[in-house]
């Protein structure tokens, strides 16, 4: 009899769950370090007008795009991720003062 943990689909679900958990943690760190209003909509409205998402959802979706798999997160340097996020904001013409 095969145990559930040995099934490829189960393993994939565990990896996806771990990925989502790590992405949520990284999102919370970015929001905290950059003093972004987590429940506000100003940043999300500026970058994605017409979409109903709050700032945390915007940061989460960006982190998820940057960290496509659990292996990427394991090799991630948070300072680099933070720098890349600020650069991404500046590429969208978000004034740095509006982030804080």
Secondary structure, DSSP 4 states (H G I P E B T S, - for coil): ---GGGSHHHHHHHHHHHHHHHHHHHHHHHHHHTT--TT--HHHHHHSTT----HHHHHHHHHHHH--SHHHHHT--HHHHHHHHHHHHHHTT--HHHH-
